[in-house]
Amino acid sequence: QVQLVESGGGLVQAGGSLRLSCAASGSFFSINRMGWYRQAPGKQRELVAATTSGGSTNYADSVKGRFTISRDNAKNTVYLEMNSLKPEDTAVYYCNARTGLGSLEYDYWGQGTQVTVSS
């Protein structure tokens, strides 16, 4: 079992910055990948950024160059630094932790944190 606790988020003007944090507890040693997803009203949840235990990262095209995902292994925490925010970044952001491989993959989710970008 993995528990994820998110913090950060809030209301910011366009062009501003926010940082999200996600702390993992429980069987965090089993986590292969951690990432952030977001879901805007009426839209499907989408991957924003992810980082693997090996250190590789990937980003949605819409956030490349503006968002940075990082992790502090000592604190079992992953961060999402969001710069140059746009109104279209408004969504509920969810932390994700993936364990297992292939057919044994399992996703854990945080409770979500609201990010609102005003124009």
Stockholm file with secondary structure:
# STOCKHOLM 1.0

chainA/1-119         QVQLVESGGGLVQAGGSLRLSCAASGSFFSINRMGWYRQAPGKQRELVAATTSGGSTNYADSVKGRFTISRDNAKNTVYLEMNSLKPEDTAVYYCNARTGLGSLEYDYWGQGTQVTVSS
#=GR chainA/1-119 SS CEEEEEECCEEEETTCCEEEEEEEEESGGGEEEEEEEEECTTSCCEEEEEEETTSCEEECGGGTTTEEEEEETTTTEEEEEECSCCGGGCEEEEEEEEESCGGGCEEEECCCEEEEEEC
#=GC SS_cons         CEEEEEECCEEEETTCCEEEEEEEEESGGGEEEEEEEEECTTSCCEEEEEEETTSCEEECGGGTTTEEEEEETTTTEEEEEECSCCGGGCEEEEEEEEESCGGGCEEEECCCEEEEEEC
//
